[in-house]
Amino acid sequence: MSHTILIVEDNPANMKLATTVLSKSDYSVISATDAEAGLLLAKSQLPDLILMDVQLPGMDGLTATGLLKQDPATQHIPVIALTAFAMKGDKEKMLAGGCDDYITKPIDYKSFLNTVALHLKRASDD
C-alpha cells in the first residue's frame, strides 16, 4: 500500500523537488500552494503525512498546523515542517507550533526520506 503525502509549499522549485523525490520512492503525492488549500485537502483526503512549508502566503504553516492538530479528523496526521529557518531555537519553535518534526531546506534527499519513513512508521504503529 502506497502512503499518501500532502505537500503544502508555495515555491514551485521546492514543490517539484519534494514531489519528485517522494514519487520516485513510491509515495502518492497531493499538493497545495497555500495553507487554506492544504487544510481543505487534509480534511478531504486524510493523507498519511503532511509536509508543511512554514512561510506561506496568507496563513502561515504553523497556524495551519495548529488548526490541523485541533481538528479531531486530522489531529492524528503527522506534520513535518519544511523551512529555510535553521537558526538555534527554530526547531523548538516548530515543535511548539504543533509540528511533529522539522526538515530544513534545501533538503538532503536521504535524511528527507528517512524522516518521512520514520513518521509514517510511527503513525502506522499507533
C-alpha positions in Angstrom: 0.0 0.0 0.0 1.4 3.3 -1.0 1.3 6.1 1.5 -0.2 9.5 0.6 1.7 12.6 1.4 0.4 16.1 1.2 2.9 18.8 0.4 1.9 22.4 1.2 4.6 24.5 -0.5 4.3 27.8 -2.4 7.7 27.7 -4.1 7.4 25.8 -7.4 11.0 24.6 -7.4 10.8 23.2 -3.9 7.4 21.6 -4.7 8.8 19.9 -7.8 11.9 18.6 -5.9 9.9 17.2 -3.0 7.3 15.7 -5.3 9.9 14.1 -7.5 11.8 12.6 -4.6 8.7 11.2 -2.9 7.2 9.9 -6.2 10.4 8.1 -7.1 10.2 6.4 -3.6 6.7 5.2 -4.5 4.7 7.6 -2.4 1.5 9.1 -3.7 1.7 12.9 -3.6 -1.0 15.5 -3.4 -0.1 19.2 -3.2 -1.3 22.7 -2.3 0.4 26.0 -2.7 -1.2 27.8 0.3 -2.4 26.9 3.8 -6.1 27.2 3.0 -6.0 24.8 0.1 -3.8 22.5 2.2 -6.3 22.5 5.1 -9.1 21.6 2.6 -7.1 18.7 1.1 -6.0 17.4 4.5 -9.7 17.2 5.6 -11.0 15.7 2.4 -8.1 13.3 1.5 -6.8 12.4 5.0 -3.2 11.9 3.9 -0.8 9.7 5.9 1.7 12.6 6.4 1.8 16.4 5.7 4.9 18.3 4.7 4.2 21.9 5.6 6.1 24.9 4.5 6.3 27.4 7.3 6.4 30.6 5.2 3.3 30.6 3.1 1.2 33.4 1.5 -1.8 34.4 3.7 -2.0 31.9 6.6 1.5 30.7 7.7 2.3 27.0 8.0 2.4 27.0 11.8 -1.1 28.5 12.1 -2.4 25.9 9.6 -0.6 23.1 11.6 -2.3 24.3 14.8 -5.7 24.1 13.1 -5.0 20.6 11.9 -3.9 19.5 15.3 -7.1 21.0 16.9 -9.4 19.1 14.4 -10.3 15.6 15.6 -10.4 14.5 11.9 -6.8 15.5 11.2 -5.0 15.7 14.6 -3.5 12.2 14.1 -1.7 13.1 10.9 2.0 13.7 11.4 3.0 17.2 10.2 6.6 17.9 9.3 7.7 21.5 8.9 9.7 22.4 5.8 11.6 25.5 6.3 14.7 27.5 5.4 14.9 28.6 9.1 17.8 26.7 10.6 18.8 29.0 13.5 19.1 28.0 17.1 15.6 27.7 18.6 13.8 27.4 15.2 13.3 23.6 15.6 11.8 24.2 19.1 9.5 26.9 17.7 8.2 24.4 15.0 7.7 21.7 17.5 5.9 24.0 19.9 3.7 25.1 17.0 2.4 21.5 16.7 4.8 20.1 14.1 5.9 16.5 14.7 9.3 17.2 13.2 11.3 19.7 11.1 13.3 19.5 7.8 15.4 22.3 6.6 15.6 23.5 3.0 17.4 22.9 0.8 16.5 19.3 1.5 19.0 16.5 1.8 17.4 13.6 -0.1 18.5 10.8 2.3 17.6 12.5 5.6 14.4 13.8 4.0 13.3 10.3 3.0 14.4 8.8 6.3 12.4 11.4 8.3 9.3 10.8 6.2 9.6 7.0 6.6 10.2 7.3 10.3 7.0 9.3 10.8 4.9 7.1 8.6 6.1 4.0 10.5 5.3 5.7 13.9 1.9 6.7 12.6 1.1 3.1 11.4 2.4 1.7 14.7 -0.1 3.8 16.7 
